[in-house]
Amino acid sequence: MKLATGRSGTAGGTTLSVDGTVIHRFLGILYAEAPERFRPPAPAAPRPGVLDCTGPGPAAPQNPESPAPPGTLPRRWSEDGCLNLNIWTPGTEGPGRPVMVWIHGGAYLSGANSDAMYDGGALAAATGTVVVAVNYRLGALGFLNLAELLGPGYEDSSNVALLDQLEALRWVRDNIAGFGGDPGNVTVFGESAGAAAIGTLLGMPASEGLFRRAILQSGTAERFRTPEDSTRIAREFLTLCGLDARSARDILALPIAGLLEAQEELGRRTARETFAVPLPFQPTAGLPSLPLPPLEAVRQGLNGSVDLLLGTNLNEGSFSVEMRPAGHADPDYPERAAAVLAAAGIVPGRTAGYAEALSRVLSAEPGGKVLLEAAVADSVYRQPSNNLLAAREGPVRQGSTGRNFAYLFTWRSPAMGGKLGACHALDIPFVFRHLGSPEAAFLTRGQAPQALSDFMSGAWAAFARTGSPGLPGLDWPDYGPERNTMVLDAAPRVEPDPRREIREFFAANQVSRQPGR
């Protein structure tokens, strides 16, 4: 048993060999006390003796995912012990190593740091970094806006999931040196909802100083709701729980099974409103912890010293288009595409211009499926990422020191005859070096190029170490006025402003967006 000591006490973990490198693993460390429902987290108190960190802690309460990735085990969850983290480190002594803190995705409804795809052992072994993966509250428990319904003490109830993440980062700051990490060189990275959480953290004043760098994989700074919208959802959720405004306080003692049942129904209703992955629960801007929309806060210079690396996968919308439930008829693809674009703030009368821009990019007329998939990818992921880069490169840039880097992941999965393309989440096994795992097999089919995984994991670690993802033999320039972007494929290459025509279409025609969409 390997021991490590931080300010929160002494942890006993396990030692294992990963590709010939010894890795020390500490699982299930509590970074906060058992959370009081809908209230901010309290820091974990030091535990006497040696804490058993040989097995993962529970996930946050959640409904089962269907279908689950191959090889995924049923997640053990608990409302009381879910605020925990896992650590993989090449050593607990010596000079402090770069720290990479992973925030998992799952539409803010599911996921866990114990999922096999997020095992940081291989990444830590290959790159010499300390990898940390955190759990945080999900769904209603993490995002239900009860400020108006319950009053004092619940002002930030719809942002407690983010407050959990901030508390985990404070724990890392105070304790990671005992696990061989450098508390002054912390990078947060995440995918999908995890990346959207990081985009939101960039706009939270309390996050300043807790991380030096940030990596967003398929996430944006635009996933938020207004107080009015999140309060409306809270009232709808109470109704599903059999409560109303007068009995709202009863939700504090409602059995967790009742909460999850109501959450599942609200998710079904939300899914009928949008073709993309529904996100019924999201952070709320305009509250004490998040006074401004995150993008606006970033535009004003908040966290301007943080180095940023972000990007998307080319076919982020393919799951939505190709993997519909059995028995569902094909949608009217052009009509659906127009609705997706309208939700992103494109004036309905101008949506035809999107197909024209796409045809110029593809050098061909896009078919119905291609049009809808691209509309989802651009509206929900790619163009909001461009908006964040634009905010970071804006006028306040003169007083900011953080560097910006961009990528576009284009390696196509051979799954389903290639229909999924460079789909959502395909980048995860490349970064974590799990191309041969059962969880990745459905998408990689044993054909994924190991060299691309080597490059991506190395670039992510180089960015965490120095603030630049460039590697020997392949420079990765700053985004800058040229909008330099690393295209991640079997042979990575730099392109200035890829798919420029679509970016320009959105810049000229996106007049508003619906928060929360």
SULLINWO-V734527 format. One line per field, one symbol per residue. phi: phi as a letter, one per 20 degrees, with the letter a starting at -180 (. if undefined). A space follows every 50 residues. Layout:
# SULLINWO-V734527
phi->???
This chain:
# SULLINWO-V734527
phi->.edcccfepdddccdbddlndfceccdmffebfgfegmdffdgfegefmd ffdecfefffgaffebeeggnfegfecbfedeecbdcccfaecngfegdd dedfeplmdboafeggfdfeffffffdmdedccdebfclffdbeedgfed ngncgdfecffffgffffffffgecfffdndefecddebaclffffffgf ggedgfefnebebbcddmbcddebcfgffffffffffggfemcbgfdgff ffdfgfffffffffffffffffebefgfcfdbfdeodgfcfdggfffffe oflfeffccbacefdgefffeedeggneffffgffffffffffeneggfd fffffffffffelafffgffffffffgffecffgffffffffefgfgfdd dfecccbcecfefeflmnffmeegmffgfffemdgefgfefgeelmdfff fffgfffffffffffcncefcgnbfcfgglfflfceeebgcgbecelflg ffgffffecedabegne
